[in-house]
Amino acid sequence: MKIAICPGSFDPVTKGHLDIIRRTASMFDKVIVVVMHNYHKPNVYFSAVERVELLNRCVKDLDNVAVDMHEGLLAAYAQEKGAVRS
């Protein structure tokens, strides 16, 4: 199974983000959109939970897309989810 991760702060989610997510979903078996914390952006418009909720509403028609959040290293997250090249 080919798994892709689309990381970002998504604060807020944009049409550009959704375009990338949709194109990625057409190329991979599973896509995980992961809301990350960007320490370089101290002011946020939406909480991480709100961003996950917004993204879930935006991708509800894409069966192979899941939305998650993570605060650690992206490389560790990708390994945990099996989205690494072997």
Secondary structure, DSSP 4 states (H G I P E B T S, - for coil): --EEEEEE--TT--HHHHHHHHHHHTTSSEEEEEEE--TT----SS-HHHHHHHHHHHTTT-TTEEEEEE-S-HHHHHHHHT-S--
